[in-house]
Amino acid sequence: MRFEGTADYVATDDLKVAVNAAIVLERPLLVKGEPGTGKTVLALEIAKALGAPLIEWHIKSTTKAHQGLYEYDAVSRLRDSQLGDARVKDIRNYIKRGKLWEAFVSDARPVLLIDEIDKADIEFPNDLLQELDRMEFFVYETSETVKAQRRPMVIITSNNEKELPDAFLRRCFFHYIRFPDPDTMRAIVDVHFPGIKQKLVAEALRVFYDMRDVSGLKKKPSTSELLDWLKLLMVEDIGPEQLRERDPKKLIPPLHGALLKNEQDVHLFERLAFLSRREGR
């Protein structure tokens, strides 16, 4: 099993090396990077490239590690027992399988995505150490051990909102997705918009990277936001000439709502435009 990228996903050489190293070592691949750099999509593309089923576990701030294993619904069992439901005789009727359980019993070797692990509390990664190491866990209610039939390919993403424990990091192969350089970004654009006018792409990339270089931005525009912006530029038939304008009143690019995601950054560009107009007098 080797990952060489897909027609829909531009994977750099170092990313391919990281994915294939994790496959060989049979260790989780921990992927970090700016939001919007394709961390989550990577798992989908790996599954597609390897012909493997994809199991997704999207982590929230309230998610607990045991939910990935299973949940026992004691309340429903109590209610059913009061109603005389025959299902109460089998406790398995009240055990809901989690995403790890699904991955462990999958007929084919799956790709398991644990998405945005840093959203959960600090103990969450440590609570999964043994299960990810041994690829098994014990179900206390039924006194059975669930063991992985085939070790899943585990992809774990993080936006670096929290530091992850050292013990957890030791068990992972790590890769940081660097923000794409202009050549890589052009390749990404070509994948999503084949046949797009290259003059428009050149001007849009110039504006995009200039915006990312502005000091004081709270949130820099990401790859996914660039793709949204390009789609809008094509729909609205905005050409490279309009992006090339040097009018200081138009320092903020057209349809900037696809790139700037908070009022602080919009105000920052408005102040820069105001200063530019003053200096131009």
PEURVEN-V755063 format. One record per backbone hydrogen bond with DSSP energy under -0.5 kcal/mol. CO is the residue of the C=O (numbers start at 0). NH is the residue of the N-H. Records with the same first field share a line. If there is no record, write none. Layout:
CO: NH + NH
This chain:
1: 3
4: 3
5: 8
8: 5 + 10
9: 11
11: 15
12: 16
13: 17
14: 18
15: 19
16: 20
17: 21
18: 22
19: 23
20: 24
21: 25 + 26
27: 29 + 172
28: 30 + 155
29: 31 + 174
30: 157
31: 176
33: 36
35: 223
37: 41
38: 42
39: 42 + 43
40: 44
41: 45
42: 46
43: 47
44: 48
45: 49
46: 50 + 51
52: 110
54: 112
55: 57
56: 58 + 114
59: 62
63: 66
64: 67 + 68
65: 68 + 69
67: 99 + 100
68: 97
70: 72 + 95
71: 73
72: 76
73: 77
74: 78
75: 79
76: 80
77: 81
78: 82
79: 84
80: 83
84: 87
85: 88
86: 89
88: 90
89: 92
90: 93
91: 94
93: 72 + 95
94: 96
95: 70
97: 101
98: 102
99: 103
100: 104
102: 105
103: 148
109: 111 + 152
110: 54 + 112
111: 113 + 154
112: 56 + 114
113: 156
114: 58
115: 118
116: 119
120: 123
121: 125
122: 126
123: 127
124: 127
125: 128
127: 131
128: 132
129: 133
130: 134
134: 147
136: 145
137: 139
138: 141 + 142 + 143
143: 138 + 145
144: 146
145: 136
151: 153
152: 111 + 154
153: 28 + 155
154: 113
155: 30
156: 116
157: 32
164: 168
165: 169
166: 170
167: 170
168: 171
170: 27
171: 173
172: 29
174: 31 + 176
175: 177
176: 33
180: 184
181: 185
182: 186
183: 187
184: 188
185: 189
186: 190
187: 191
188: 192
192: 195
196: 200
197: 201
198: 202
199: 203
200: 204
201: 205
202: 206
203: 207
204: 208
205: 209
206: 210
207: 211
208: 212
210: 213
213: 216
221: 225
222: 226
223: 227
224: 228
225: 229
226: 230
227: 231
228: 232
229: 233
230: 234
231: 235
232: 237
233: 236
236: 238
238: 241 + 242
239: 243
240: 244
246: 249
247: 250
252: 255
254: 257
255: 258 + 259
258: 260
261: 265
262: 266
263: 267
264: 268
265: 269
266: 270
267: 271
268: 272
269: 273
270: 274
271: 275
272: 276
273: 277
274: 278
275: 279
276: 280
277: 280
